Amino acid sequence: MQAIEISQPGGPDVLRRAVRPLPRAGRGEALVRVLAAGVNRPDVLQRRGAYAPPPGASDVPGLEVAGVIDGGDLEESGFSVGDAVCGLVTGGGYAEHCVVPVPQLLPVPAGLSFAEAAGLPETFFTVWSNVYDRAHLAPGELLLVQGGSSGIGVTAIQLARALGNEVLATAGSDEKCRACVELGATRAINYRSEDFAQVAKEFTGGRGVDVILDMVAGDYVPREIQCLADDGRLVIIALLGGARAEVDLNAVLRRRLVITGSTLRPRPVEFKGAIARKLRAVVWPLIETGRIRPVLFRTFPLGEAAAAHALMESGQHVGKIVLEVDPTAQERPARRTALAAG
């Protein structure tokens, strides 16, 4: 099969076409003919040599795919050969075929193309795991999303609004701030011209926000502590601003704050499967009824993965960047598994 591999750590130009053996699905796995694959920040870090795949994972980049099941161990899974699916993987997405653990598969939501579906798993698994399972965002609470125009950001804004929460979001331009508001943020903060902590305190009349989803860390953390409400929760999922911060632990103790974080990629299949079941029950109906919509910024052919990475690193996008392995398949109606009907 055709695949994209990392020839050596470096810039986008180290991504190159390669011919790889067709992967074999093992017990509890499905072989998916990939029609589209999402591009994510961890792929960029892996390409740079800063984020190695977990033991046993493919060295081919790509953490989410959409396509058609070609085979595998499907007994009692609810899926069949020929079903249109999307799924979360630990690697191997930038290829014509990929092995996906069956518990991490979800049906392509009705009405979505494969390219749109390929941009769902990584962000929705991540947001659900961190905002709801770790930070326990409750009805009526206020969420602050750092990087609201990113793939994670547009997912968090829409999901929180659909489930009844107000959202503040930060972004790096007025144009991106407008996009965040259009997606459901009550207030978007241009972090280049405004102090997000000050805005958050003013917006809440001095109370502060209940949950912060942070992809920056570094010197953002002290300011985030300032704008958390009592019993507030800060959940860190990336370190774009650095891995070190000076923290006022007195404020943490006095105001009963929680600072937590996680990485999803190395977690076991059982953990990710539990998230998939929650997404299927709660979120997929919201997508199929249009209350949450994929935000697809641009697609590239698989062979132009380097250009997709360059766009990701430029920060010019709002939403998801996706590689199309077979662009002609995007317009063909896909067979849906019975799970798609709920």
Secondary structure, 3 states (H helix, E strand, C coil): CEEEEECCCCCHHHEEEEECCCCCCCCCEEEEEEEEEEECHHHHHHHHCCCCCCCCCCCCCCCEEEEEEEEECCCCCCCCCCCEEEEECCCCCCECEEEEEHHHEEECCCCCCHHHHHCCHHHHHHHHHHHHHHCCCCCCCEEEECCCCCHHHHHHHHHHHHCCCEEEEEECCHHHHHHHHHHCCCEEEECCCCCHHHHHHHHCCCCCEEEEEECCCCCHHHHHHHCEEEEEEEEECCCCCCCCCCCCHHHHHHCCCEEEECCCCCCCHHHHHHHHHHHHHHHHHHHHCCCCCCCEEEEEEHHHHHHHHHHHHHCCCCCEEEEECCHHHHHCCCCCCHHHHC
